[in-house]
Amino acid sequence: MSKIRIAICDDYEAAALADADWSAVRERAEVVVFEKPFASLDAAAQRLRDFDAICLMRERQACPAALLERLPRLRFIVFTGQRNAAVDHVAAGRQGVVVSNTPGGPVKACTAEQTWALILAGAKRLAAADAGVRAGHWRGDAQGARYPLPFCLEGARLGVIGLGAIGERVARIGQAFGMEVLAWSSNLSDERAAEVGVRRVSREELFATCRVVTLHLVLSQRTRGIVSAADLALMSPDSLLVNTSRAGLIEDGALVAALQSARPGHGALDVFATEPLPADDPLLALPNVTLSPHLGYATEPVFRAHHGGMVEALAAWLAGAPIRVVNGDDLAGQR
């Protein structure tokens, strides 16, 4: 029997092997790291077809049925974090592939912190200011064009779309800054809003009246494209839209067009439809955006939890007793 082979996909931080002790796994299996993303589904199928297990960094590598059915040796998938909408759990179960997850670590706290880093960077124009100072321009650029003045958060309205664990953290920090916090989601109740000390409003009021709007919904079939072009058009030219959740929450194509028309006036983004962001992405040509490379969860304690949990899950699977199985019902249906 050939040696068990394990692939680690999309480890472009080169962090997986450094954050955990893989010695026990490597005694029983060959571990291969792919730091760069695969160019296509066909490329992924070609590179992964001889592996028995694959390790996924969050949702970077999609695993639809069309890919899984082309991986004849695959028997185990482990992804970092506690949910992954990019893996077809049903198709995996149909093929007898066990899917497992890892502990999340302090990912909610870290994402809330990244949200506020982006809010402050956008409100205080830090990216433009930093670039200008480094280029020798105290205020503006080589052509004398000045970026908009920073604005003060105290007294401004903060709109939180989704008042779950992360949204609540973001809301409470906004209150500490002296902001009036409004919230909306399709299932938000007045009682839940009152628990956090915020006011539930209609989505129209939130987009039309908030200086800062930040998104904190889980991406699903119900929430995909939930922020429409019409919603963005309600935002004022001096407003700021922040997204540290998922790019798919915004209607396809709507964000670039909205930023081009300065409604909202500025975008601060940590998540993108394609990651890493392609060199020809139109967002890169816009002067009114602040961008970060999906850093919301990419912190030392979260990575330690993710990669340590990945090793733990692989060791358990190799021992014949997989843990944290997320597609147990789908596997049971094939028995």
N, C-alpha and C positions, 0 to 999 in steps of 0.2 A: 504493500500500500504506500502511495506517495505521501510525503510529509505534508501535514496540514499547513495551508498558506493563509495568511491574514493580511488584508490590505487596509491601510489607513489613508483615507481620502481627504484631499483639500486641507492638508495641514500646512497652510502657507505661513503660519507663524513659526513653524518647526518647533512646536511646543509639546506635542503629545509624548514623545519619548523622554523629554527632559523633565516633565512634571510628575512622572510616576515611575515606579520600579517595575519594569517589564521582564525581569529575569525569569520568573516562573512561567510566564507565557512563552518566552523565547526558548525555554528548554523543550517545549513540546511542539512549537510551530515556528515557521518562518514568517517574519513580520516585514512587510514592504511598505514604505511611506511614499505617498504621492503628494508632493507639496503644491503642484500646480493643478488647477481645475482641468477636467477633460473638455476638449473642444466641442464635443457633441455626444449625443446618446450612443451613436455608433462607436465613437472613440472609447467611451466608458465601457461598453460591452466588450470591445476587443481587449482592453487592458485588464478588466476584472474577471474575465471568463474562467481563469484558472485558479480562482481563490475560493476557499471554503467559507471565509467570514470576511465581512467588510465593516470598517469602523467609519462612521459619518460624523463630521463636525457640523452639528446643528443641521440646517437645511441646505447646505451648500451644494451637495450632490443629490439631485432628485433620483428617486428609485421608483418609477412607475412600473406597471405591469410589463410594458414594452421593453424595459431593461431587464427586469428580474427574470423573465422567461428566456433570456439569452445568457443566463449565468448558470450553467448546468451543475456546477460543483457547489454552488452557494447553499449553506445551511444555517448561517447565523448572521444577523445584522445587529450592531449596537450603535446607537446614536447618542451624542452628548445632549444633556438636558432631558426634560421630562415629557416633551411632546415633539412630534415631527410630522407636519402635514405633507412633506415631500416624499414620504415613504408610503407605498400602497400596502397597508397592513393586511388587507384581505388577500391580495395577490400573493404576498409572501406566505401567508398561512396556507393558501391553496397549493403552494409548492413545497410545503413542509419546512419553510424557513422561519426560524424563531427570531423574533424582533425584541430587543431589550433596550432599556434606557439607562441613564446614569443619574446620580443626584445632581441637583441644579446649583448647589452652593448659594451664595448671596446674590443671585442674579437679579432679583427684583430691586434690591437696594442699589446695585451697581447701575442698572438701567435708569432708575430714577435720578441718580447722580449725573449720568450722561445726559439725560434730558435737561437738567438744569445747567450743565456745562454749555449745552447748545443754546438754551434760552438766553443765558448771559452773554455768550459769544455773539448771538444775533442782535440782541438789544443794544449791546455796547460796541458793535461793529468791530470786534477784535480781529477778525481775519484780515479785513481791509486795512485796519490800523497797523497791524504787525507787518504786513507786506509793504506798506508805505514807508514806515520807519526804517525797515531793513534796506529799502531802496534809496534812502536818503531824503525822503519827503516827509516832513513833519506832519502835514495834514493834507492828504490827497495823493495824487500820482504825478508822473512826469509831465502830463499834459495840464496839470493844474486842476483837474477834476477832483472835487471833494466828495467823499462818501457822506451819506446822511448822518446827521448828528445822532449820537446815542440817545436812547430814551430811558426814562426812569420807570422802574417797575412799581414802585409804591403808588397806590391809588389807581393803577391800571387794572383792567379786567383780564383774568386768565380763564380760558375755556378748556376744560378737560373732557375729551371724548373717551369715555370708558373709565369708570370709577372703581376698578378692581384694585388689587394689591399695589400695583405700580402707580395707577392713577391716583389712588389715595395718598401715597407718599408725595407725589408731585404736587397735589393740591395743598397738602399741609405745609410744604416748603413755600408755596406761593403765599399762603396766609402769613407765614413768618416774614415775608418781604412786604407785607402790607397790601397785598393785592386782593381784589374782590374776585372770588372764584366761582365760576359757573360750571355746570356739568351737564352732559347729555350722553345717553346711549339708549338703544331701543328698549331695553328692559330696566332702565334705572327708575327707582321709585323715589318719592319724596322722602320716605323714611330713611332710605340708604343715604341719600344726599345729606339729610339732617345729621346723620351719624358722623359725617366728616365735616360738618359745618359749612357746607356749600349749598348753592341754590340750583335746583334742577330747572332747566329752561328748554325751550324748543331748540332744535338744531339751527333753525333760521336765526333766532335771537343770538345764539352763541356765535355763529360765524359772522354775523353782522355787527356785533357790538364788542367783541373781545380783541384786545390789542395783541394777545398771544393765544394761539390755539395749539394744543398738543394732543397727539393721538396715542391711545393706550388700549386698543382692542386686540383680541386674539383674531388672527386671520382665519376665516372659515368660508364656506360657501355663502353663508348668510352675510358676512361682513366684507367680502371681496368687493371692491369698488364702492363702498358705502359712502365715501366722501366724493361727491360728484363735482363736475365742472360748475354747476349752478351754486353749490355750496361755496366753492372758492371765490366765485364772482361776487359773493356777498361781503368778502373781507375787504378792509380798507387798504389804501395804498401805503399806510404806515404800520401795517400789521405784520405779525411774524407767525409762520406755520412751522411747527416742529414735529418731526416723525422719528421716533426711536422704536417703533413697533414693527410694522411690515409695510413695504412699498405697495403691496397689493390692496391695501385699504383704500387707496386713492384710485379713482377711475383712470383706466389706461389713457395716457397722453394728456390728461387734464392738468397735471402739475406744471409741466414745462410751459404750456400755453398760458396758464394763470400767472406764473412768475414773469413771463414775457410781457404781460399786460399790467404787471405790478399790483395784482390782486390775488394773493397777498404781496406786500412790498418786499418781503424777504422770506426765504426758506432756510431752515436749519435741519439737515437730514443726516441720519445715521444708517439708513436702510435703503436699498435700491432694488429695482426689478432684476437686474443682473449684477452679481457680485463675483469677483472684483468688478468695479465700474469700468466699462470699456472706454478706451481712449477717445472714441468718437461720440460718447454720450452727450446729448445736447445740454445737460445740466452743467457740464464743465465749461461751457461757453457763456454761462450767465454770470453777471457780476453780483447779483443779489441773492447768492446762496452761500451758506456755510456748510461744508461737507466733512464728515468723519467716516472712517472705514469700518462701519458696524462694530463700534467699540463698546456698545451698551453692556454687553456681557463679557467682553474680552478683557478680563482682569485676572490678576494672579490667583486670588482665592477661588474664583469660579473655574478657572482652568484646572487648578489642582483637584477640585471636586469632580469635574468632567473626566479628566484623563485617569485619575485614580479609580473612578467608577467604571471607566471603560476596561481597565485591566482586571478589576474585580469581576465584571460581567464575563469577560473572555475566559478567565480562569474557571469560573463556575460552569460555563458551557463546555469547556474542554474536559471538565470532570464529570460531565453528563447530568448536571443539575442546574440548568440555567436559572438565573434570578431576574427579577424585575421584568418579567415577560409582559409585553403590552399587546400582543396579538393572540393571547391564549384562547379566546373564543373562536377565532378564525382557524387556529390549529386544530381545536377540538372538532370543528365541523368537518375536518377531512379524515377523521378517524372512523 
